[in-house]
Amino acid sequence: MRLRCFLLPLLAALAAGKASSESGQCPQFMYPLLRHAMSSARRGAVLDVGANGCEVMAALKDGWRVVGVACLEAAYNELRSTAVGEHPNATLLHVCASSGAIRSAPSRYTAVMSNGSVVRLQLADPGDGYLLWQANTVAPLLPLDELIPTEERVAVIKVDVAGAQFQYEVLLGLLQTIGRDRPVIGYEEVGVRLEKHGDPSHYLKQLGYACHPHGENKHQRVCLHAESTSRSP
């Protein structure tokens, strides 16, 4: 698959994880969550939301096809500048993953403007000032179901974005893909009020998944569907 770089119009967005540098600077211990998720999955594509260059290169070296999603322009450009940007099995998306609910119900969020541009998003509840997103450059806010082709079988989804509510919204925007492919899902649980912002594990349980802590890191979760437990060779 040839490299495709999706450069889309600027819009209010959600933050994604920062890309890492050259693959030669990436010791194995830096990406145990994705590696564990891949070891539990059948073959297909790896969807890395909040793409990290070290993790993407590790997946590519193991023979996976990878779709990397980077919201922040700096993270996207850094990914493009590494070996990831030249790899034939890598697809990079410069987009901010969300659910359709955020886009269709903006009253849930408050957009803070500066010089005509959205500079951050906050929960609309005036009693909750938790910062959702802030950046100098932004990308489109879209559900990833709208960008992942139906013929692309997704075997692994790793979500590493800024906050529990982001993890939840990203997964909501992947409902069709999750229901179709039943991928192994890995994410990092953060210390935010999950009952208010949405708990990814509770949401995934309703879809037939069981989520368990990974290794010694109590915040990392790997989720397997009850009917998709075959391991890759």
N, CA, C and O of each residue as an XYZ file, in Angstrom:
932
protein
N       0.846     -1.191      0.000
C       0.000      0.000      0.000
C       0.876      1.233      0.000
O       1.740      1.381      0.864
N       0.669      2.105     -0.941
C       1.483      3.295     -1.061
C       1.122      4.281      0.041
O      -0.009      4.309      0.526
N       2.093      5.077      0.422
C       1.891      6.073      1.462
C       0.897      7.108      1.003
O       1.022      7.666     -0.087
N      -0.102      7.365      1.844
C      -1.073      8.406      1.557
C      -1.058      9.381      2.714
O      -1.220      8.973      3.864
N      -0.870     10.638      2.442
C      -0.857     11.667      3.470
C      -2.105     12.514      3.310
O      -2.253     13.213      2.309
N      -3.001     12.461      4.280
C      -4.250     13.193      4.197
C      -4.076     14.544      4.859
O      -4.029     14.643      6.085
N      -3.980     15.583      4.046
C      -3.893     16.945      4.545
C      -5.263     17.566      4.368
O      -5.681     17.826      3.239
N      -5.972     17.809      5.459
C      -7.356     18.248      5.413
C      -7.477     19.661      5.953
O      -6.572     20.124      6.649
N      -8.584     20.374      5.651
C      -8.757     21.757      6.088
C      -8.696     21.877      7.605
O      -9.022     20.937      8.329
N      -8.271     23.051      8.075
C      -8.149     23.277      9.506
C      -9.522     23.444     10.137
O     -10.414     24.056      9.549
N      -9.695     22.878     11.375
C     -10.964     22.926     12.082
C     -10.679     22.753     13.564
O      -9.552     22.424     13.933
N     -11.671     22.966     14.427
C     -11.503     22.704     15.858
C     -11.221     21.230     16.063
O     -11.779     20.384     15.364
N     -10.327     20.906     17.052
C      -9.812     19.545     17.076
C      -9.556     19.026     18.474
O      -9.598     19.772     19.452
N      -9.290     17.736     18.549
C      -8.871     17.062     19.768
C      -7.394     16.758     19.679
O      -6.874     16.512     18.590
N      -6.707     16.771     20.815
C      -5.260     16.556     20.793
C      -4.939     15.080     20.655
O      -5.705     14.222     21.095
N      -3.808     14.793     20.044
C      -3.333     13.417     19.912
C      -1.913     13.327     20.419
O      -1.252     14.344     20.632
N      -1.452     12.123     20.611
C      -0.120     11.910     21.168
C       0.980     12.425     20.274
O       0.833     12.500     19.054
N       2.080     12.778     20.898
C       3.217     13.327     20.172
C       4.017     12.219     19.495
O       4.253     11.165     20.086
N       4.424     12.459     18.273
C       5.222     11.468     17.545
C       6.604     11.367     18.155
O       7.084     12.296     18.805
N       7.238     10.224     17.936
C       8.591     10.028     18.426
C       9.578     10.157     17.292
O       9.188     10.308     16.134
N      10.860     10.097     17.619
C      11.896     10.339     16.625
C      12.306      9.058     15.939
O      11.545      8.090     15.910
N      13.512      9.048     15.383
C      13.958      7.946     14.551
C      13.868      6.608     15.272
O      14.086      6.518     16.481
N      13.539      5.563     14.499
C      13.305      4.245     15.079
C      14.527      3.712     15.808
O      14.384      2.906     16.727
N      15.716      4.136     15.427
C      16.915      3.655     16.083
C      17.034      4.112     17.515
O      17.848      3.565     18.259
N      16.259      5.088     17.931
C      16.301      5.610     19.282
C      15.164      5.046     20.131
O      14.835      5.621     21.169
N      14.567      3.951     19.720
C      13.367      3.437     20.369
C      13.609      2.071     20.995
O      13.434      1.058     20.319
N      14.005      2.009     22.260
C      14.140      0.707     22.919
C      12.783      0.045     23.068
O      11.759      0.728     23.112
N      12.766     -1.270     23.146
C      11.521     -2.026     23.144
C      10.599     -1.661     24.301
O       9.378     -1.707     24.153
N      11.164     -1.300     25.449
C      10.315     -1.038     26.609
C       9.444      0.199     26.423
O       8.535      0.435     27.219
N       9.706      0.995     25.384
C       8.933      2.218     25.187
C       7.545      1.938     24.636
O       6.668      2.797     24.737
N       7.316      0.765     24.057
C       6.027      0.514     23.425
C       5.455     -0.861     23.764
O       5.070     -1.593     22.853
N       5.385     -1.238     25.043
C       4.864     -2.560     25.396
C       3.374     -2.712     25.128
O       2.925     -3.814     24.816
N       2.585     -1.628     25.242
C       1.140     -1.738     25.068
C       0.795     -2.180     23.654
O       0.030     -3.127     23.469
N       1.350     -1.502     22.655
C       1.053     -1.865     21.271
C       1.585     -3.257     20.946
O       0.913     -4.038     20.272
N       2.790     -3.568     21.422
C       3.366     -4.885     21.127
C       2.496     -5.993     21.722
O       2.281     -7.022     21.081
N       2.003     -5.793     22.927
C       1.146     -6.807     23.547
C      -0.165     -6.938     22.777
O      -0.655     -8.048     22.570
N      -0.732     -5.813     22.355
C      -1.973     -5.860     21.584
C      -1.760     -6.602     20.267
O      -2.607     -7.397     19.859
N      -0.627     -6.346     19.596
C      -0.349     -7.025     18.329
C      -0.162     -8.521     18.535
O      -0.567     -9.319     17.689
N       0.449     -8.908     19.653
C       0.688    -10.329     19.912
C      -0.612    -11.080     20.157
O      -0.647    -12.307     20.059
N      -1.679    -10.358     20.475
C      -2.971    -10.979     20.762
C      -3.924    -10.911     19.579
O      -5.076    -11.329     19.691
N      -3.460    -10.388     18.442
C      -4.348    -10.121     17.314
C      -4.053    -11.014     16.124
O      -2.948    -11.535     15.973
N      -5.067    -11.179     15.281
C      -4.881    -11.780     13.977
C      -4.329    -10.722     13.032
O      -4.335     -9.533     13.352
N      -3.858    -11.152     11.878
C      -3.242    -10.220     10.941
C      -4.262     -9.264     10.335
O      -5.435     -9.595     10.161
N      -3.780     -8.083     10.023
C      -4.603     -7.023      9.455
C      -3.859     -5.721      9.628
O      -2.629     -5.710      9.677
N      -4.579     -4.632      9.720
C      -3.953     -3.325      9.878
C      -3.924     -2.918     11.344
O      -4.808     -3.276     12.122
N      -2.890     -2.162     11.706
C      -2.793     -1.538     13.021
C      -3.216     -0.084     12.875
O      -2.660      0.648     12.057
N      -4.197      0.334     13.663
C      -4.637      1.725     13.686
C      -4.084      2.367     14.947
O      -4.515      2.040     16.053
N      -3.133      3.278     14.788
C      -2.458      3.929     15.915
C      -2.964      5.359     16.023
O      -2.546      6.229     15.258
N      -3.860      5.604     16.969
C      -4.467      6.922     17.156
C      -3.665      7.669     18.218
O      -3.564      7.222     19.361
N      -3.097      8.808     17.831
C      -2.102      9.463     18.651
C      -0.770      8.812     18.346
O      -0.030      8.414     19.246
N      -0.475      8.709     17.049
C       0.621      7.866     16.565
C       1.963      8.270     17.151
O       2.301      9.450     17.242
N       2.711      7.256     17.542
C       4.060      7.406     18.068
C       5.018      6.760     17.081
O       4.832      5.602     16.707
N       6.044      7.493     16.654
C       6.945      6.988     15.631
C       7.618      5.686     16.002
O       7.794      4.820     15.145
N       8.005      5.525     17.277
C       8.648      4.286     17.722
C       7.696      3.106     17.576
O       8.081      2.046     17.082
N       6.460      3.293     18.006
C       5.489      2.208     17.946
C       5.134      1.866     16.510
O       5.012      0.692     16.162
N       4.968      2.883     15.672
C       4.647      2.639     14.269
C       5.763      1.849     13.596
O       5.494      0.887     12.877
N       7.019      2.248     13.825
C       8.136      1.540     13.204
C       8.233      0.108     13.720
O       8.563     -0.803     12.961
N       7.949     -0.096     15.000
C       7.979     -1.451     15.550
C       6.953     -2.332     14.848
O       7.241     -3.479     14.508
N       5.751     -1.789     14.631
C       4.708     -2.554     13.947
C       5.089     -2.835     12.498
O       4.872     -3.940     12.001
N       5.654     -1.840     11.819
C       6.070     -2.023     10.428
C       7.159     -3.086     10.317
O       7.134     -3.908      9.401
N       8.111     -3.071     11.243
C       9.197     -4.060     11.220
C       8.670     -5.471     11.460
O       9.252     -6.449     10.991
N       7.561     -5.568     12.197
C       6.963     -6.877     12.450
C       6.052     -7.324     11.313
O       5.424     -8.380     11.396
N       5.977     -6.523     10.251
C       5.215     -6.916      9.077
C       3.774     -6.465      9.035
O       3.002     -6.921      8.191
N       3.399     -5.565      9.945
C       2.030     -5.067      9.954
C       1.871     -3.898      8.986
O       2.828     -3.185      8.686
N       0.656     -3.720      8.510
C       0.285     -2.502      7.809
C      -0.217     -1.524      8.870
O      -0.962     -1.926      9.764
N       0.171     -0.264      8.792
C      -0.129      0.688      9.866
C      -0.810      1.933      9.311
O      -0.381      2.500      8.306
N      -1.877      2.344      9.984
C      -2.510      3.639      9.747
C      -2.253      4.481     10.990
O      -2.778      4.183     12.063
N      -1.453      5.523     10.851
C      -1.123      6.393     11.974
C      -1.937      7.671     11.923
O      -2.015      8.323     10.881
N      -2.543      8.030     13.046
C      -3.389      9.221     13.133
C      -2.724     10.227     14.061
O      -2.491      9.936     15.234
N      -2.419     11.405     13.539
C      -1.782     12.467     14.329
C      -2.595     13.737     14.192
O      -2.843     14.218     13.087
N      -3.007     14.273     15.327
C      -3.828     15.486     15.328
C      -2.971     16.740     15.189
O      -3.232     17.586     14.333
N      -1.964     16.852     16.022
C      -1.150     18.064     16.020
C      -0.228     18.090     14.807
O       0.348     17.072     14.424
N      -0.104     19.258     14.218
C       0.705     19.393     13.008
C       2.159     18.999     13.258
O       2.785     18.359     12.413
N       2.699     19.382     14.428
C       4.090     19.052     14.738
C       4.290     17.542     14.800
O       5.293     17.024     14.308
N       3.332     16.835     15.408
C       3.433     15.379     15.505
C       3.332     14.740     14.125
O       4.069     13.806     13.807
N       2.423     15.247     13.317
C       2.255     14.715     11.961
C       3.513     14.934     11.125
O       3.979     14.025     10.438
N       4.054     16.145     11.190
C       5.255     16.450     10.412
C       6.454     15.630     10.876
O       7.288     15.224     10.067
N       6.532     15.388     12.192
C       7.637     14.578     12.706
C       7.537     13.146     12.205
O       8.543     12.532     11.852
N       6.312     12.615     12.177
C       6.123     11.277     11.631
C       6.547     11.214     10.169
O       7.215     10.270      9.747
N       6.157     12.219      9.407
C       6.500     12.242      7.977
C       8.005     12.331      7.759
O       8.526     11.816      6.770
N       8.704     12.986      8.688
C      10.139     13.210      8.504
C      10.982     11.989      8.860
O      12.165     11.937      8.524
N      10.382     11.000      9.541
C      11.114      9.792      9.906
C      10.943      8.733      8.824
O      10.341      8.985      7.780
N      11.474      7.561      9.086
C      11.351      6.452      8.137
C       9.899      6.054      7.916
O       9.575      5.444      6.897
N       9.013      6.394      8.864
C       7.594      6.084      8.711
C       7.045      6.733      7.447
O       6.265      6.128      6.712
N       7.466      7.985      7.204
C       6.942      8.730      6.074
C       7.308      8.166      4.723
O       6.715      8.549      3.715
N       8.277      7.261      4.676
C       8.716      6.677      3.412
C       8.356      5.199      3.294
O       8.682      4.557      2.296
N       7.695      4.666      4.297
C       7.429      3.228      4.302
C       6.194      2.899      3.459
O       5.164      3.556      3.611
N       6.272      1.901      2.579
C       5.144      1.585      1.696
C       3.930      1.018      2.411
O       2.833      1.025      1.851
N       4.097      0.525      3.644
C       2.964     -0.026      4.389
C       2.418      0.932      5.435
O       1.657      0.525      6.313
N       2.800      2.200      5.349
C       2.324      3.202      6.312
C       1.393      4.195      5.631
O       1.667      4.677      4.532
N       0.292      4.488      6.304
C      -0.622      5.546      5.887
C      -0.729      6.536      7.036
O      -1.016      6.137      8.164
N      -0.508      7.804      6.777
C      -0.581      8.833      7.810
C      -1.804      9.704      7.588
O      -2.067     10.152      6.472
N      -2.548      9.940      8.660
C      -3.724     10.805      8.623
C      -3.488     12.009      9.520
O      -3.236     11.852     10.715
N      -3.566     13.197      8.961
C      -3.483     14.421      9.759
C      -4.907     14.843     10.081
O      -5.493     15.682      9.397
N      -5.449     14.250     11.128
C      -6.841     14.465     11.504
C      -6.973     14.229     13.001
O      -6.193     13.477     13.586
N      -7.951     14.867     13.617
C      -8.213     14.689     15.046
C      -9.412     13.767     15.215
O     -10.533     14.126     14.857
N      -9.178     12.592     15.755
C     -10.219     11.584     15.884
C     -11.218     11.976     16.958
O     -10.843     12.469     18.021
N     -12.499     11.750     16.669
C     -13.555     12.082     17.619
C     -14.741     11.179     17.352
O     -14.671     10.271     16.524
N     -15.825     11.432     18.057
C     -17.095     10.788     17.746
C     -17.938     11.758     16.938
O     -17.698     12.965     16.965
N     -18.913     11.243     16.227
C     -19.830     12.124     15.515
C     -20.634     12.981     16.468
O     -21.127     14.045     16.094
N     -20.769     12.505     17.735
C     -21.563     13.248     18.711
C     -20.954     14.607     19.006
O     -21.679     15.586     19.179
N     -19.621     14.677     19.066
C     -18.974     15.962     19.320
C     -19.273     16.929     18.195
O     -19.567     18.101     18.429
N     -19.197     16.428     16.967
C     -19.394     17.296     15.823
C     -20.850     17.730     15.701
O     -21.131     18.865     15.319
N     -21.788     16.816     16.031
C     -23.198     17.126     15.849
C     -23.811     17.802     17.062
O     -24.903     18.362     16.967
N     -23.129     17.760     18.202
C     -23.668     18.371     19.414
C     -22.620     19.266     20.061
O     -22.153     18.977     21.163
N     -22.246     20.351     19.383
C     -21.164     21.193     19.905
C     -21.512     21.889     21.206
O     -20.621     22.406     21.880
N     -22.811     21.916     21.585
C     -23.180     22.578     22.831
C     -22.577     21.872     24.040
O     -22.505     22.451     25.124
N     -22.148     20.637     23.863
C     -21.518     19.906     24.958
C     -20.144     20.490     25.271
O     -19.602     20.271     26.354
N     -19.596     21.217     24.339
C     -18.270     21.783     24.480
C     -18.302     23.286     24.256
O     -19.163     23.804     23.544
N     -17.368     23.967     24.863
C     -17.214     25.403     24.673
C     -15.928     25.657     23.906
O     -14.847     25.244     24.328
N     -16.053     26.337     22.780
C     -14.882     26.681     21.978
C     -14.363     28.043     22.416
O     -15.124     29.010     22.463
N     -13.096     28.127     22.730
C     -12.455     29.375     23.122
C     -11.729     29.925     21.904
O     -10.844     29.276     21.345
N     -12.120     31.142     21.498
C     -11.613     31.725     20.264
C     -10.517     32.753     20.543
O     -10.492     33.386     21.599
N      -9.618     32.903     19.581
C      -8.597     33.939     19.619
C      -8.277     34.348     18.192
O      -7.837     33.524     17.390
N      -8.495     35.613     17.875
C      -8.239     36.129     16.525
C      -8.950     35.315     15.452
O      -8.400     35.059     14.381
N     -10.179     34.913     15.757
C     -10.983     34.201     14.779
C     -10.720     32.721     14.673
O     -11.336     32.052     13.843
N      -9.808     32.172     15.498
C      -9.494     30.750     15.445
C      -9.796     30.086     16.778
O      -9.671     30.704     17.835
N     -10.195     28.822     16.720
C     -10.410     28.053     17.942
C      -9.056     27.664     18.520
O      -8.243     27.038     17.840
N      -8.815     28.036     19.775
C      -7.529     27.721     20.400
C      -7.648     26.624     21.450
O      -6.645     26.001     21.797
N      -8.850     26.372     21.963
C      -9.035     25.237     22.857
C     -10.517     24.917     22.990
O     -11.377     25.749     22.698
N     -10.801     23.692     23.436
C     -12.154     23.238     23.692
C     -12.271     22.844     25.152
O     -11.361     22.232     25.711
N     -13.394     23.196     25.772
C     -13.653     22.818     27.151
C     -15.034     22.200     27.238
O     -15.895     22.473     26.402
N     -15.251     21.361     28.257
C     -16.590     20.861     28.512
C     -17.516     22.031     28.794
O     -17.136     22.981     29.478
N     -18.736     21.960     28.264
C     -19.655     23.084     28.378
C     -20.136     23.304     29.809
O     -20.544     24.410     30.162
N     -20.092     22.267     30.627
C     -20.517     22.377     32.020
C     -19.685     23.448     32.719
O     -18.473     23.282     32.862
N     -20.311     24.552     33.161
C     -19.524     25.625     33.781
C     -18.842     25.204     35.066
O     -17.913     25.873     35.521
N     -19.288     24.100     35.663
C     -18.662     23.637     36.889
C     -17.455     22.758     36.655
O     -16.818     22.299     37.603
N     -17.141     22.524     35.400
C     -16.017     21.652     35.077
C     -15.104     22.378     34.110
O     -15.434     22.528     32.934
N     -13.964     22.828     34.594
C     -13.047     23.579     33.752
C     -11.966     22.724     33.146
O     -10.955     23.250     32.680
N     -12.152     21.403     33.138
C     -11.114     20.513     32.637
C     -10.834     20.809     31.167
O     -11.738     20.789     30.332
N      -9.586     21.080     30.871
C      -9.180     21.430     29.515
C      -9.195     20.199     28.621
O      -8.553     19.192     28.920
N      -9.934     20.294     27.520
C      -9.991     19.190     26.579
C      -8.867     19.238     25.565
O      -8.244     18.217     25.272
N      -8.610     20.389     25.041
C      -7.644     20.452     23.951
C      -7.120     21.864     23.838
O      -7.859     22.824     24.056
N      -5.871     21.997     23.504
C      -5.283     23.305     23.253
C      -4.063     23.122     22.365
O      -3.210     22.277     22.633
N      -3.986     23.910     21.319
C      -2.849     23.825     20.410
C      -2.820     25.056     19.528
O      -3.833     25.738     19.376
N      -1.678     25.341     18.953
C      -1.552     26.474     18.043
C      -2.015     26.128     16.637
O      -2.475     27.006     15.908
N      -1.904     24.880     16.247
C      -2.370     24.453     14.940
C      -3.310     23.278     15.118
O      -3.110     22.439     15.997
N      -4.336     23.220     14.284
C      -5.375     22.217     14.455
C      -5.660     21.524     13.134
O      -5.215     21.969     12.076
N      -6.410     20.425     13.207
C      -6.791     19.633     12.043
C      -8.269     19.287     12.168
O      -8.881     19.591     13.192
N      -8.855     18.662     11.159
C     -10.292     18.368     11.192
C     -10.676     17.438     12.332
O      -9.889     16.588     12.751
N     -11.873     17.607     12.818
C     -12.451     16.803     13.892
C     -13.421     15.818     13.254
O     -14.519     16.214     12.861
N     -13.050     14.551     13.140
C     -13.843     13.579     12.393
C     -13.846     12.214     13.074
O     -12.862     11.837     13.710
N     -14.963     11.458     12.944
C     -14.945     10.057     13.355
C     -14.081      9.261     12.381
O     -14.182      9.448     11.169
N     -13.242      8.384     12.897
C     -12.356      7.620     12.022
C     -13.109      6.615     11.160
O     -12.582      6.169     10.141
N     -14.333      6.248     11.546
C     -15.150      5.384     10.693
C     -15.335      5.984      9.301
O     -15.518      5.252      8.329
N     -15.289      7.309      9.203
C     -15.477      7.969      7.917
C     -14.230      7.897      7.043
O     -14.302      8.171      5.845
N     -13.084      7.531      7.626
C     -11.820      7.523      6.892
C     -11.253      6.132      6.655
O     -10.442      5.940      5.749
N     -11.671      5.160      7.458
C     -11.149      3.800      7.312
C     -11.996      3.056      6.284
O     -13.189      2.860      6.517
N     -11.424      2.633      5.155
C     -12.199      1.911      4.137
C     -12.766      0.613      4.697
O     -12.130     -0.044      5.521
N     -13.961      0.247      4.249
C     -14.586     -0.981      4.748
C     -13.780     -2.217      4.359
O     -13.844     -3.240      5.042
N     -13.019     -2.128      3.258
C     -12.218     -3.280      2.845
C     -10.918     -3.401      3.637
O     -10.200     -4.390      3.493
N     -10.608     -2.412      4.466
C      -9.396     -2.446      5.295
C      -9.707     -3.152      6.602
O     -10.394     -2.593      7.457
N      -9.208     -4.381      6.771
C      -9.464     -5.095      8.013
C      -8.535     -4.588      9.099
O      -7.314     -4.684      8.981
N      -9.120     -4.048     10.157
C      -8.347     -3.504     11.273
C      -8.210     -4.582     12.342
O      -9.209     -5.063     12.877
N      -6.982     -4.958     12.650
C      -6.725     -6.014     13.632
C      -6.411     -5.461     15.012
O      -6.701     -6.103     16.022
N      -5.815     -4.261     15.061
C      -5.392     -3.658     16.325
C      -5.724     -2.171     16.297
O      -5.471     -1.487     15.306
N      -6.293     -1.681     17.392
C      -6.482     -0.243     17.588
C      -5.758      0.145     18.863
O      -6.041     -0.400     19.930
N      -4.821      1.086     18.762
C      -4.167      1.627     19.947
C      -4.528      3.095     20.046
O      -4.310      3.857     19.104
N      -5.083      3.498     21.190
C      -5.505      4.880     21.394
C      -4.666      5.485     22.508
O      -4.706      5.023     23.649
N      -3.913      6.510     22.175
C      -3.074      7.198     23.159
C      -3.220      8.690     22.921
O      -2.400      9.319     22.252
N      -4.291      9.240     23.488
C      -4.577     10.661     23.318
C      -4.758     11.299     24.682
O      -4.677     10.616     25.703
N      -5.002     12.601     24.711
C      -4.856     13.382     25.940
C      -6.095     13.356     26.818
O      -6.829     14.342     26.879
N      -6.340     12.231     27.506
C      -7.395     12.236     28.497
C      -8.440     11.157     28.273
O      -8.630     10.685     27.152
N      -9.122     10.765     29.360
C     -10.100      9.683     29.291
C     -11.244     10.016     28.351
O     -11.707      9.151     27.608
N     -11.705     11.265     28.376
C     -12.812     11.611     27.502
C     -12.411     11.529     26.042
O     -13.252     11.232     25.194
N     -11.147     11.785     25.725
C     -10.667     11.627     24.358
C     -10.683     10.158     23.950
O     -11.156      9.818     22.865
N     -10.166      9.281     24.822
C     -10.157      7.857     24.507
C     -11.574      7.396     24.177
O     -11.806      6.692     23.195
N     -12.505      7.808     25.016
C     -13.902      7.397     24.863
C     -14.479      7.907     23.552
O     -15.123      7.153     22.823
N     -14.254      9.183     23.246
C     -14.807      9.766     22.026
C     -14.171      9.156     20.779
O     -14.854      8.946     19.777
N     -12.882      8.872     20.830
C     -12.216      8.226     19.694
C     -12.857      6.872     19.409
O     -13.126      6.542     18.254
N     -13.104      6.089     20.455
C     -13.697      4.767     20.281
C     -15.137      4.857     19.795
O     -15.572      4.021     19.005
N     -15.884      5.860     20.255
C     -17.240      6.064     19.747
C     -17.218      6.310     18.244
O     -18.107      5.863     17.520
N     -16.205      7.017     17.787
C     -16.081      7.302     16.361
C     -15.588      6.127     15.542
O     -15.449      6.238     14.324
N     -15.322      4.998     16.192
C     -14.867      3.781     15.512
C     -15.853      2.630     15.685
O     -15.485      1.467     15.516
N     -17.098      2.945     16.018
C     -18.089      1.911     16.323
C     -18.268      0.937     15.161
O     -18.324     -0.274     15.378
N     -18.360      1.448     13.930
C     -18.558      0.569     12.776
C     -17.351     -0.346     12.568
O     -17.503     -1.540     12.313
N     -16.162      0.222     12.679
C     -14.944     -0.568     12.488
C     -14.813     -1.639     13.565
O     -14.467     -2.783     13.271
N     -15.089     -1.264     14.814
C     -14.999     -2.219     15.921
C     -16.018     -3.339     15.748
O     -15.695     -4.512     15.937
N     -17.253     -2.978     15.387
C     -18.285     -3.988     15.202
C     -17.995     -4.922     14.040
O     -18.339     -6.102     14.087
N     -17.364     -4.397     12.998
C     -17.077     -5.200     11.807
C     -15.880     -6.130     11.998
O     -15.943     -7.309     11.650
N     -14.782     -5.594     12.556
C     -13.517     -6.329     12.598
C     -13.174     -6.910     13.963
O     -12.338     -7.809     14.053
N     -13.805     -6.414     15.032
C     -13.521     -6.873     16.394
C     -12.023     -6.894     16.685
O     -11.481     -7.931     17.067
N     -11.360     -5.770     16.509
C      -9.905     -5.728     16.715
C      -9.532     -5.805     18.186
O     -10.358     -5.555     19.063
N      -8.289     -6.149     18.442
C      -7.732     -5.987     19.783
C      -7.552     -4.492     20.014
O      -7.074     -3.782     19.129
N      -7.931     -4.008     21.193
C      -7.896     -2.574     21.481
C      -7.019     -2.325     22.700
O      -7.196     -2.959     23.740
N      -6.084     -1.409     22.568
C      -5.239     -1.005     23.684
C      -5.367      0.483     23.928
O      -5.395      1.273     22.984
N      -5.445      0.868     25.187
C      -5.512      2.291     25.524
C      -4.944      2.491     26.920
O      -4.771      1.536     27.677
N      -4.661      3.731     27.246
C      -4.135      4.048     28.569
C      -5.185      4.802     29.356
O      -5.650      5.861     28.934
N      -5.554      4.257     30.493
C      -6.547      4.870     31.364
C      -5.870      5.943     32.197
O      -4.811      5.708     32.780
N      -6.479      7.119     32.255
C      -5.880      8.221     32.997
C      -6.768      8.607     34.159
O      -7.946      8.250     34.195
N      -6.208      9.336     35.107
C      -6.913      9.665     36.334
C      -7.877     10.815     36.200
O      -7.705     11.857     36.832
N      -8.898     10.631     35.374
C      -9.939     11.636     35.201
C     -11.249     11.003     35.620
O     -11.355      9.776     35.644
N     -12.251     11.806     35.952
C     -13.535     11.287     36.412
C     -14.242     10.546     35.282
O     -14.964     11.152     34.491
N     -14.031      9.230     35.211
C     -14.551      8.451     34.099
C     -16.070      8.431     34.083
O     -16.675      8.367     33.013
N     -16.700      8.485     35.265
C     -18.150      8.425     35.295
C     -18.769      9.639     34.621
O     -19.924      9.593     34.196
N     -18.014     10.718     34.520
C     -18.540     11.932     33.896
C     -18.144     12.023     32.435
O     -18.930     12.490     31.610
N     -16.940     11.586     32.101
C     -16.424     11.770     30.751
C     -16.602     10.537     29.872
O     -16.381     10.613     28.664
N     -16.995      9.407     30.446
C     -17.139      8.190     29.665
C     -16.007      7.219     29.940
O     -14.834      7.577     29.832
N     -16.356      5.991     30.295
C     -15.365      4.973     30.623
C     -15.210      4.043     29.425
O     -16.152      3.325     29.088
N     -14.043      4.035     28.771
C     -13.863      3.171     27.602
C     -14.135      1.701     27.892
O     -14.711      1.005     27.057
N     -13.725      1.213     29.075
C     -13.898     -0.210     29.365
C     -15.374     -0.580     29.478
O     -15.776     -1.656     29.036
N     -16.188      0.303     30.066
C     -17.625      0.033     30.163
C     -18.269      0.046     28.783
O     -19.132     -0.778     28.481
N     -17.844      0.980     27.960
C     -18.363      1.067     26.595
C     -17.998     -0.189     25.806
O     -18.842     -0.755     25.110
N     -16.754     -0.621     25.914
C     -16.310     -1.795     25.172
C     -16.954     -3.077     25.698
O     -17.182     -4.015     24.934
N     -17.245     -3.121     26.991
C     -17.918     -4.291     27.559
C     -19.274     -4.499     26.908
O     -19.687     -5.634     26.670
N     -19.967     -3.406     26.620
C     -21.267     -3.495     25.953
C     -21.140     -4.054     24.539
O     -22.111     -4.565     23.980
N     -19.945     -3.957     23.963
C     -19.704     -4.461     22.610
C     -19.123     -5.870     22.615
O     -18.749     -6.392     21.564
N     -19.045     -6.490     23.795
C     -18.554     -7.858     23.885
C     -17.089     -7.988     24.233
O     -16.509     -9.062     24.072
N     -16.475     -6.902     24.712
C     -15.050     -6.911     25.039
C     -14.826     -7.100     26.536
O     -15.678     -6.767     27.360
N     -13.674     -7.634     26.857
C     -13.188     -7.676     28.235
C     -11.840     -6.973     28.260
O     -10.949     -7.300     27.475
N     -11.687     -6.002     29.166
C     -10.459     -5.207     29.249
C      -9.689     -5.572     30.515
O     -10.271     -5.706     31.592
N      -8.384     -5.731     30.374
C      -7.545     -6.120     31.496
C      -6.300     -5.242     31.541
O      -5.822     -4.793     30.500
N      -5.769     -4.993     32.747
C      -4.507     -4.240     32.848
C      -3.394     -4.993     32.149
O      -3.380     -6.224     32.115
N      -2.456     -4.233     31.589
C      -1.319     -4.843     30.906
C      -0.060     -4.678     31.738
O       0.354     -3.558     32.037
N       0.548     -5.798     32.113
C       1.824     -5.768     32.812
C       1.756     -5.039     34.143
O       0.750     -5.102     34.850
N       2.840     -4.344     34.477
C       2.932     -3.652     35.752
C       2.290     -2.271     35.711
O       2.086     -1.655     36.756
N       1.973     -1.783     34.531
C       1.343     -0.475     34.392
C      -0.160     -0.626     34.587
O      -0.852     -1.148     33.713
N      -0.669     -0.172     35.729
C      -2.075     -0.346     36.058
C      -2.992      0.475     35.163
O      -4.196      0.223     35.122
N      -2.449      1.445     34.451
C      -3.280      2.326     33.634
C      -3.439      1.833     32.203
O      -4.332      2.293     31.490
N      -2.589      0.906     31.769
C      -2.694      0.406     30.401
C      -3.690     -0.740     30.343
O      -3.642     -1.656     31.164
N      -4.593     -0.687     29.370
C      -5.626     -1.699     29.202
C      -5.520     -2.322     27.814
O      -5.342     -1.619     26.819
N      -5.630     -3.642     27.759
C      -5.749     -4.363     26.500
C      -7.097     -5.067     26.513
O      -7.425     -5.776     27.464
N      -7.877     -4.871     25.455
C      -9.254     -5.353     25.409
C      -9.423     -6.348     24.264
O      -9.052     -6.063     23.125
N      -9.984     -7.517     24.574
C     -10.199     -8.575     23.595
C     -11.684     -8.868     23.481
O     -12.399     -8.905     24.482
N     -12.144     -9.075     22.252
C     -13.533     -9.460     22.033
C     -13.698    -10.948     22.320
O     -12.801    -11.746     22.047
N     -14.849    -11.311     22.871
C     -15.080    -12.697     23.270
C     -15.013    -13.663     22.095
O     -14.671    -14.831     22.279
N     -15.335    -13.195     20.885
C     -15.369    -14.071     19.716
C     -14.164    -13.873     18.808
O     -14.125    -14.427     17.710
N     -13.188    -13.099     19.241
C     -12.009    -12.839     18.406
C     -10.743    -13.003     19.230
O     -10.051    -12.027     19.517
N     -10.444    -14.222     19.605
C      -9.292    -14.468     20.475
C      -8.154    -15.181     19.762
O      -7.170    -15.554     20.400
N      -8.267    -15.379     18.451
C      -7.190    -16.039     17.708
C      -5.960    -15.164     17.699
O      -6.062    -13.946     17.554
N      -4.806    -15.766     17.853
C      -3.551    -15.019     17.871
C      -2.895    -15.071     16.502
O      -3.076    -16.014     15.731
N      -2.124    -14.018     16.227
C      -1.395    -13.994     14.963
C      -0.265    -15.007     15.001
O       0.242    -15.328     16.076
N       0.143    -15.520     13.830
C       1.218    -16.517     13.811
C       2.533    -15.917     14.224
O       3.546    -16.616     14.263
